[in-house]
Amino acid sequence: MMNPDPEVRRLLDIMPASGRMLCRIVNKPEQSWVIDYSYPVPWSPNRPVFINFDLWSQLSRPQRDLTLLRAVSWLIGIKWFKPDLYRGLIAVGLVGAGVEAVQGDAVGLLMAGGLAAIAGTQIWRSTQSSRRELETDEAAIRVALRRGYTEAEAARHLLEAIEAVAQIEGRLQLSFTELVRCQNLRAIAGLSPVATPETLRQE
């Protein structure tokens, strides 16, 4: 069995500075997944990463490094207050809903709330796209370069980690998104001449 404390300290050391400020590693031995994290809410002060260290210990150290860097890259890549169209629509919708609620206009309240909900759904969907998944892998690899890995090594270790995690968790096959990620990582690692189709990056 792995002692979580020294491993947590080691993982904190390899995180980027923004990851150490935002993310918190939590020991969760009862979960059936090796690592788990969810879409962060804007009012939460931190973004937890839940790890079952008994399962985690079955990965090699480089696999653990890249798996953690990938999780952190995904979490810090979500910026609730980054100005863009959809976040602007959420703000407008919420303000409008507040005004309509004060005025007692049920129809106006429904329309303003609906606008905010639609914009929020679009933001959530963008974080679940193949493009976002591939960009997150590549962001993790860039951090790994600053931790002594080469690009090919980092891609290979992350590729192996995806496959190893599925095996540890008893999953018989990878998801479609994981297969797309694996193909992209094989290309980065120089293990395959076939790059990920651009159509998948445009989803």
C-alpha positions in Angstrom: 0.0 0.0 0.0 1.2 3.5 -0.8 1.6 6.1 1.9 -0.4 9.1 0.5 1.4 11.8 2.3 4.8 11.7 0.6 3.2 11.1 -2.7 0.9 14.1 -2.3 3.9 16.3 -1.5 5.7 15.0 -4.6 2.7 15.6 -6.8 2.4 19.1 -5.5 6.0 19.7 -6.5 5.4 18.8 -10.1 2.2 20.8 -10.5 2.4 24.2 -12.2 2.1 27.2 -9.8 -1.5 27.8 -10.9 -2.4 24.2 -10.1 -1.0 24.4 -6.6 -3.1 27.5 -6.0 -6.4 26.1 -7.4 -6.2 22.3 -7.0 -6.3 20.2 -3.9 -5.4 16.5 -3.9 -7.8 14.4 -1.8 -7.2 10.8 -0.7 -10.4 8.9 -1.5 -9.8 5.1 -0.9 -13.4 4.2 -1.3 -13.8 5.3 -4.9 -13.5 2.7 -7.7 -11.6 5.1 -10.0 -7.9 5.7 -9.9 -8.4 9.4 -10.2 -11.5 11.5 -10.4 -12.4 15.2 -10.7 -15.4 17.1 -11.9 -16.4 20.4 -13.6 -15.5 23.1 -11.1 -18.2 25.5 -9.9 -17.4 29.2 -9.9 -18.1 29.8 -6.2 -15.7 27.0 -5.0 -12.3 28.2 -3.7 -10.5 25.1 -4.8 -10.8 22.3 -7.4 -10.4 18.9 -5.8 -8.6 15.9 -7.4 -9.7 12.6 -5.8 -7.2 9.8 -5.8 -7.5 6.2 -4.7 -3.8 5.7 -3.7 -4.1 1.9 -3.5 -5.0 1.9 -7.2 -2.7 4.8 -8.0 0.3 2.8 -6.8 -0.2 0.4 -9.6 0.9 3.0 -12.1 4.6 3.8 -12.7 5.9 7.1 -11.4 6.0 8.7 -14.9 2.4 7.5 -15.6 1.3 9.0 -12.3 3.1 12.3 -13.1 1.4 12.6 -16.5 -2.0 11.5 -15.2 -1.9 14.2 -12.5 -0.6 16.9 -14.8 -3.4 16.1 -17.2 -6.1 16.3 -14.5 -4.6 19.7 -13.3 -4.4 21.0 -16.8 -8.0 20.2 -17.4 -9.1 21.9 -14.2 -7.1 25.1 -14.5 -8.1 25.4 -18.1 -11.7 26.1 -17.1 -11.9 29.8 -16.5 -15.4 30.9 -15.4 -14.7 34.6 -15.6 -12.8 34.7 -18.9 -14.7 37.3 -21.0 -16.3 35.8 -24.1 -19.7 35.7 -25.8 -21.3 32.9 -23.8 -20.1 34.2 -20.4 -21.4 37.6 -21.3 -24.8 36.1 -22.1 -24.8 34.3 -18.8 -24.2 37.6 -17.0 -26.9 39.4 -19.1 -29.3 36.6 -18.4 -28.7 36.5 -14.7 -29.0 40.3 -14.4 -32.1 40.2 -16.5 -33.6 37.5 -14.4 -33.0 39.5 -11.2 -34.7 42.5 -12.7 -37.6 40.5 -13.9 -38.0 38.8 -10.6 -38.1 42.1 -8.7 -40.7 43.4 -11.2 -42.7 40.1 -10.9 -42.6 39.4 -14.6 -42.8 35.6 -14.9 -42.4 35.6 -18.7 -39.4 37.9 -18.6 -37.9 35.9 -15.8 -38.3 32.7 -17.8 -36.7 34.2 -20.9 -33.8 35.7 -19.1 -33.2 32.5 -17.1 -33.4 30.5 -20.3 -30.8 32.7 -22.0 -28.4 32.1 -19.1 -29.1 28.4 -19.1 -28.5 28.1 -22.9 -25.2 30.0 -22.6 -24.1 27.9 -19.7 -24.9 24.7 -21.6 -22.7 25.8 -24.5 -19.8 26.5 -22.1 -20.2 23.1 -20.6 -20.3 21.4 -24.0 -17.2 23.1 -25.1 -15.3 21.5 -22.2 -16.5 18.0 -23.3 -15.3 18.3 -26.9 -12.6 16.2 -28.5 -10.7 19.4 -29.2 -10.7 20.3 -25.6 -9.5 16.8 -24.6 -6.6 16.9 -27.0 -5.6 20.4 -26.0 -5.6 19.3 -22.4 -3.2 16.4 -23.1 -0.9 18.8 -25.0 -1.0 21.3 -22.1 0.0 18.5 -19.7 2.9 17.5 -22.0 4.1 21.1 -22.1 4.2 21.2 -18.2 6.0 17.8 -18.3 8.7 19.4 -20.5 9.6 21.7 -17.6 9.8 18.7 -15.3 12.5 16.9 -17.3 10.5 14.9 -19.7 10.9 15.1 -23.5 7.8 15.6 -25.6 7.9 12.0 -26.9 8.5 10.6 -23.4 5.6 12.6 -21.9 3.2 11.6 -24.7 4.2 7.9 -24.3 3.8 7.9 -20.6 0.4 9.5 -20.8 -0.7 7.1 -23.5 0.4 4.2 -21.3 -1.4 5.7 -18.3 -4.7 5.9 -20.2 -4.5 2.2 -21.0 -3.2 1.2 -17.6 -6.0 3.2 -15.7 -8.7 1.5 -17.8 -7.2 -1.9 -17.0 -6.9 -1.2 -13.3 -10.5 0.0 -13.2 -11.7 -3.2 -15.0 -12.9 -1.4 -18.1 -12.9 -3.8 -21.1 -12.5 -1.1 -23.7 -11.5 2.6 -24.0 -14.1 5.2 -24.7 -14.3 6.9 -28.0 -12.6 10.1 -26.6 -9.9 8.0 -25.0 -9.2 6.3 -28.4 -9.0 9.7 -30.1 -6.6 10.9 -27.3 -4.5 7.8 -27.7 -4.1 8.2 -31.4 -3.0 11.8 -30.9 -0.5 10.8 -28.3 0.9 8.1 -30.5 1.6 10.7 -33.2 3.2 13.0 -30.7 5.4 10.2 -29.3 6.4 9.2 -32.8 4.8 5.8 -32.5 2.4 6.4 -35.4 2.6 8.4 -38.6 -1.2 9.0 -38.5 -2.2 12.3 -36.9 -5.6 13.1 -35.4 -8.0 14.3 -38.1 -8.6 18.0 -38.1 -12.4 17.4 -38.1 -12.1 16.0 -34.5 -10.3 19.2 -33.4 -13.1 21.3 -34.8 -15.9 19.6 -32.7 
